[in-house]
Amino acid sequence: MKRITIITGHYGSGKTNFAVNLAVRSAREGKKTAIVDLDIVNPYFRTADFSDMFSRMGIRLVAPDFANSNLDIPSLQFDVEQLAAGDDVLIIDVGGDDSGAVALGRYSEALMQYKADIEMYYVINQRRYFTSSPDEAVALMYDIEKASRLKHTAIVNNTNLGCETTLEIIESSRAFAEEASRKTGIPVAFTVYPAGCAELSDKNDVFSAEIYVKPPWEV
């Protein structure tokens, strides 16, 4: 993983769960880790929801003012450039779709100073509405790039159905991710498996993930 990792994707694609797993993995490797919650759109699935866990693990969380409150009026008051220069690993969880990526666009000029150190992952989930075909997923990716003024470097296949996810569902999504890769010219970096399924796969790109982000009715 490069020093700065930006995570984007469609609403409900699982990008926040992937971002949390990256931060936890980095901290367990002994790296000084910061995670920025740039999701100012969706009030239900935010990296800020994990502030207690991050604090226990020594992960620095930077979130918009009013995150985790009933005042959904976000105020972006943090210095991304300073964070990028000061931590071993910086993970940026971006709001869903192109509307969420507008916030990232405000920091594109500052981030481009660290271009060689940036990985920008586009998280796709074939089981989500509006990204169930490669063409739909690719179109949204380009919308996010236009809004953020940054380019993706790799795709993360995070196809799942929550607690109903099976090895077969994930494996069958590989053709979908590979076609999206072919159309965009960027590689599939990982295919995400719930921890219980990961050990059943013999592929080389397996990313074993814990399920941290859950719907409100499962919390």
C-alpha positions in Angstrom: 0.0 0.0 0.0 1.3 3.4 -0.9 1.6 6.1 1.7 -1.6 7.9 0.7 -4.7 5.8 -0.2 -7.9 7.4 -1.5 -11.1 5.3 -1.4 -14.0 6.1 -3.7 -17.1 4.2 -4.9 -20.9 4.0 -5.2 -23.1 4.4 -2.2 -23.2 1.0 -0.5 -20.3 -0.4 -2.4 -18.5 -1.2 0.9 -15.8 1.5 0.5 -15.9 2.6 4.1 -15.6 -0.9 5.4 -12.6 -1.4 3.1 -11.1 1.9 4.3 -11.5 0.8 7.9 -9.8 -2.5 7.2 -6.9 -0.8 5.5 -6.4 1.5 8.5 -6.6 -1.4 11.0 -4.2 -3.4 9.0 -1.7 -0.5 8.7 -1.9 0.1 12.5 -1.3 -3.5 13.3 1.8 -3.4 11.1 3.1 -0.7 13.4 2.7 2.3 11.0 1.6 5.7 12.2 -1.9 5.9 10.5 -4.4 8.6 10.0 -7.8 8.2 8.3 -9.8 11.2 7.0 -13.6 10.9 6.8 -14.6 12.9 3.7 -18.0 11.4 3.6 -20.2 14.5 4.0 -23.1 13.1 2.1 -24.2 9.8 3.8 -25.0 10.2 7.5 -25.4 6.4 8.1 -22.1 4.8 7.2 -19.2 7.0 8.2 -15.6 6.3 9.2 -16.3 8.5 12.2 -18.5 5.8 13.6 -15.4 3.9 14.6 -13.6 6.7 16.6 -13.4 4.6 19.8 -11.8 1.6 18.0 -9.4 3.9 16.2 -8.4 5.6 19.4 -7.6 2.3 21.1 -5.4 1.3 18.1 -3.6 4.6 17.9 -5.2 5.5 14.6 -5.8 9.2 14.1 -9.3 10.1 12.8 -10.0 13.4 11.1 -13.7 13.9 10.4 -15.9 16.8 9.4 -17.4 18.9 12.2 -20.8 17.7 13.2 -20.0 14.1 12.2 -22.0 11.7 14.5 -24.4 14.4 15.5 -27.9 15.3 14.5 -26.6 18.4 12.8 -25.9 17.2 9.4 -24.1 20.4 8.3 -20.5 19.3 7.7 -17.7 21.7 8.1 -14.4 20.7 6.5 -11.7 22.1 8.7 -8.5 20.1 8.3 -5.2 20.4 6.5 -4.8 17.4 4.1 -1.4 18.6 3.0 -0.1 18.6 6.6 -1.6 15.2 7.2 0.0 13.8 4.0 3.4 15.1 5.1 3.1 14.0 8.8 1.9 10.3 8.9 3.4 7.0 7.6 0.0 6.1 6.1 -2.9 8.4 5.2 -6.3 6.9 4.2 -9.0 9.1 2.8 -12.6 7.8 2.7 -14.5 9.8 0.1 -18.3 10.2 0.0 -20.3 8.1 -2.4 -20.6 8.9 -6.1 -19.5 12.1 -7.8 -21.5 14.3 -5.4 -19.3 13.0 -2.5 -16.2 13.4 -4.6 -16.7 17.1 -4.8 -15.2 17.5 -1.3 -12.1 15.6 -2.5 -11.8 18.0 -5.4 -11.1 20.8 -3.0 -7.9 19.1 -2.0 -6.7 17.8 -5.4 -4.1 20.5 -5.9 -2.5 19.8 -2.5 -2.6 16.1 -2.9 -1.0 16.2 -6.3 2.2 17.3 -4.6 2.4 13.7 -3.4 1.3 12.1 -6.7 4.0 9.4 -6.6 2.8 8.3 -3.2 -0.9 8.2 -4.0 -3.1 5.1 -4.6 -6.7 5.9 -5.6 -8.9 2.9 -5.4 -12.3 2.7 -7.0 -14.5 0.2 -5.1 -17.1 -1.7 -7.1 -19.9 -4.0 -6.0 -21.8 -5.8 -8.7 -24.7 -6.4 -6.4 -25.5 -2.7 -6.0 -28.1 -0.9 -8.1 -26.7 1.4 -10.8 -23.3 -0.4 -10.9 -24.5 -3.9 -11.7 -22.9 -3.8 -15.2 -19.3 -2.9 -16.1 -20.5 0.0 -18.2 -22.5 1.5 -15.3 -19.5 1.1 -13.0 -17.1 2.6 -15.4 -19.4 5.6 -16.1 -19.6 6.4 -12.4 -15.9 6.1 -12.0 -15.3 8.8 -14.7 -17.9 11.0 -13.0 -16.0 10.7 -9.7 -12.8 11.5 -11.4 -14.3 14.6 -13.0 -15.7 15.8 -9.6 -12.5 15.0 -7.7 -10.0 16.2 -10.4 -8.0 13.1 -9.6 -7.4 9.8 -11.5 -8.0 6.3 -10.1 -5.0 3.9 -10.1 -6.8 0.6 -9.4 -10.1 -1.1 -8.9 -11.2 -3.0 -5.8 -13.8 -5.7 -6.4 -16.0 -5.7 -3.3 -19.0 -7.6 -4.6 -21.1 -8.9 -1.7 -24.6 -9.2 -0.2 -23.7 -8.5 3.4 -24.4 -11.4 5.7 -25.6 -13.4 2.7 -22.3 -13.3 0.9 -20.9 -16.6 -0.3 -17.7 -17.7 -2.0 -19.7 -18.4 -5.1 -21.1 -14.8 -5.2 -17.6 -13.3 -5.0 -16.0 -15.7 -7.5 -18.7 -15.1 -10.0 -18.1 -11.3 -9.9 -14.6 -11.6 -11.1 -15.6 -11.4 -14.8 -17.5 -8.2 -14.0 -14.4 -6.7 -12.3 -12.1 -7.8 -15.1 -14.3 -6.3 -17.7 -14.4 -3.0 -15.8 -10.6 -3.2 -15.7 -10.4 -3.8 -19.4 -12.6 -0.9 -20.2 -10.7 1.6 -18.0 -7.2 0.3 -18.5 -6.5 0.1 -14.7 -5.9 -3.1 -12.8 -8.0 -4.9 -10.2 -5.8 -4.6 -7.1 -8.0 -6.7 -4.8 -11.0 -8.8 -4.6 -12.5 -8.5 -1.1 -13.6 -11.5 0.8 -15.2 -11.7 4.2 -12.7 -13.2 6.6 -14.6 -16.4 6.8 -14.5 -16.9 3.0 -11.0 -15.6 2.2 -9.2 -18.8 3.3 -11.4 -20.8 0.8 -10.0 -19.0 -2.2 -6.8 -19.9 -4.0 -6.5 -16.6 -5.9 -3.6 -14.2 -5.5 -5.6 -10.9 -5.1 -7.6 -11.9 -2.0 -8.2 -9.2 0.6 -9.6 -10.6 3.8 -11.9 -8.1 5.5 -13.6 -8.0 8.8 -17.2 -6.6 8.6 -17.0 -3.4 10.6 -19.7 -1.4 8.8 -23.2 -2.8 9.4 -26.7 -1.5 8.6 -28.4 0.3 11.5 -30.8 -2.7 12.1 -27.8 -5.0 12.7 -25.9 -2.8 15.1 
